[in-house]
Amino acid sequence: MANCLFCKIASGEIPSKQVYSDDRFYVFEDINPQAPTHVLVIPRRHIATLNDLTPEDGPLMGDLILLASRIAKERGLGERGYRLNVNCMEGAGQTVFHLHAHLLGGRAFSWPPG
């Protein structure tokens, strides 16, 4: 998508603090962190929301979760705990319409989240 902020970040058109990159995913530090660790895990392929997933996207989403888990462990969050959050649509807090997961850790979280 030509005007998508996260597509531009993943392509390098807009600078970011890269955490991980491969042909399917891009992971970068959130510019407004809500926890000591706050990174965004995005698929390189533009998918606007969870509502736009198809059954064929199952492996992609499984791999996204596995990647987030690996990054959390690499950052020492595996034992203390972390949160992986995906918002869908404005009412749930989605502000950039490119599917992404927030990996947050390094502090205690309450429930319900908000």
N, C-alpha and C positions, 0 to 999 in steps of 0.2 A: 504494500500500500504506500503510495507516494507521500502521503501526508501523515503517516503514523509515526508518532514520536519514538516508540520502541523499535520499529523497523529501522528508523534512522540511526538509533543507538547501536543496534545489532550490526548494521552495515559499516559503522565507523564514521558515518556522516556527522553525527553528534558525538562529542567525546564523552566517555564514561570511565569509571574506575572498574576495569574488567577483573572478574574473579575467575571466570572459566569461559572457554569458547570451543565449540566444535562445529561440525557441519549442521547439526540439528538444534543446538541450544546455545544461548548466550546468557551469562550470569554476571551481574554487576551490582555494585554498592548502590543502595537507595540514597538519593540526594537529600532526603529528609528523614533520617533514620529514627525509628520509634523504639529501638533497643540497641544495646552495644553491638550486636550483630544484626544487620538488616540488609539482606541482599534480595534481588529480584531474579527469578529464574524464568526465562522466556523461551518459547520455541522460536526458532528463526522464521518459520512459516507463519504468516499472519493468520491468526484466528482471533476474531474480535472478542468473543465471550465463551464461557462454558456452554451457553445455549447453542453455539455454532459447531460444537464437536459432533462427529459422526462415529459410528461403531469402528470405522477404520482408524480413528485416532486413539483407540485404546492403548496400543503399544507406546505411542508417543507420550501419553499422559503417565503411563506406568514408568517410563524411562525418566520423565521429568521428576517424579517423586523419588525415584532411586538416586538421581543426581543430587537433588536437594538433601537427601539423607546423607549422602557421601560428603557433601560440602559441610554439613552440620558436624559430622564426626571429625572431619579434618580441622575444624575450628574449635574442637574440644567441647562441643555441645551435647554429645551423645549421652553422657551420664547425667548431666544436670537437667537436660530437657530443652526443647525448642518448640516453636510453633510454625506450622506451614499453613498459610492462609491463601485462599483464592476467592476474590470477590467477583460477583456476577451482577452487573448492571448498577446503575446509579444508587438505587435504594439500598444496596449492600456495600456501597463505598467504592465501586470501580470508577476510577477517574480517567484511566488510559484504556482505550478499547483495543487492546492487544492482550490476549490471554497471558497472565503472569501469576506466579506464586511468590508470595512474600515469605522468606525464611527469616524468622526472628529468634533471637536467643541472647543469653547473657544477663537476663534479669528474670524475676518472677512475673508471671502473667496471672491475671484474675479470670474468673469465669462467672457469668457470661462476659464475652469480650466487649460488648458495648451497645 
